[in-house]
Amino acid sequence: MSLPKFRVGDVVSWLSETGKIAGKVIDVHEMPFRLNSHRHNATQDDPHYEIACLKTGRVAYRKAKGLILERAAA
């Protein structure tokens, strides 16, 4: 089963401990990167998405698994 691919500008949501969170994809990482001394093993087959929360503006880094497309970019 192939994971969905999202684009910059897509609005996605996911479930967290506090409930459903929605955000806008602001970047797609397809190469490994470090952030706050944590290594993210992103690849072209399994990219990591940089998502800004619509409610708070905080940035999260998520994989496609668990993300739900709410609204595609125009």
C-alpha positions as CSV (number, residue, x, y, z in Angstrom):
1,M,0.0,0.0,0.0
2,S,1.4,3.4,-1.0
3,L,1.3,6.3,1.4
4,P,-0.3,9.5,0.2
5,K,1.9,12.4,-1.0
6,F,1.1,15.9,0.1
7,R,2.2,19.2,-1.4
8,V,3.1,22.6,0.0
9,G,-0.2,24.4,0.7
10,D,-2.3,21.3,1.5
11,V,-4.3,21.4,4.7
12,V,-3.9,18.2,6.6
13,S,-5.0,16.9,10.0
14,W,-3.9,14.2,12.4
15,L,-4.9,12.9,15.8
16,S,-2.8,13.7,18.9
17,E,-3.2,13.1,22.6
18,T,-5.2,16.4,22.8
19,G,-7.5,15.7,19.8
20,K,-7.6,16.5,16.1
21,I,-5.0,19.0,14.9
22,A,-5.1,20.7,11.5
23,G,-2.3,22.5,9.8
24,K,-0.9,23.7,6.5
25,V,2.1,21.9,4.8
26,I,4.8,24.5,4.5
27,D,7.7,22.3,3.4
28,V,8.4,18.7,2.2
29,H,11.7,17.2,3.4
30,E,13.0,14.3,1.2
31,M,16.5,14.1,2.6
32,P,17.7,13.4,6.1
33,F,18.0,16.5,8.3
34,R,18.7,17.5,11.9
35,L,16.6,19.6,14.0
36,N,17.3,20.4,17.7
37,S,19.8,17.6,17.8
38,H,17.2,15.1,16.5
39,R,17.8,13.3,13.2
40,H,14.8,13.0,10.9
41,N,15.4,10.1,8.4
42,A,13.4,11.6,5.5
43,T,13.7,10.0,2.1
44,Q,11.9,10.5,-1.3
45,D,9.9,7.4,-0.6
46,D,9.1,8.4,3.0
47,P,9.2,12.2,3.2
48,H,8.7,14.3,6.3
49,Y,6.2,17.1,6.2
50,E,6.8,20.4,7.9
51,I,3.3,21.6,9.0
52,A,2.2,24.9,10.7
53,C,-0.7,24.4,13.0
54,L,-3.7,26.5,11.9
55,K,-4.7,27.3,15.5
56,T,-1.4,28.1,17.1
57,G,1.1,28.5,14.3
58,R,3.5,26.0,15.9
59,V,5.5,23.8,13.5
60,A,5.3,20.0,13.6
61,Y,7.3,17.5,11.5
62,R,5.2,14.5,10.5
63,K,5.3,11.5,8.2
64,A,2.5,10.8,5.8
65,K,1.3,7.9,7.9
66,G,-1.5,9.3,10.1
67,L,-2.0,12.4,8.1
68,I,-5.4,13.1,6.5
69,L,-5.9,15.5,3.6
70,E,-8.5,18.1,4.5
71,R,-8.1,20.5,1.6
72,A,-5.7,20.3,-1.4
73,A,-3.6,23.3,-2.3
74,A,-5.2,25.5,-5.0
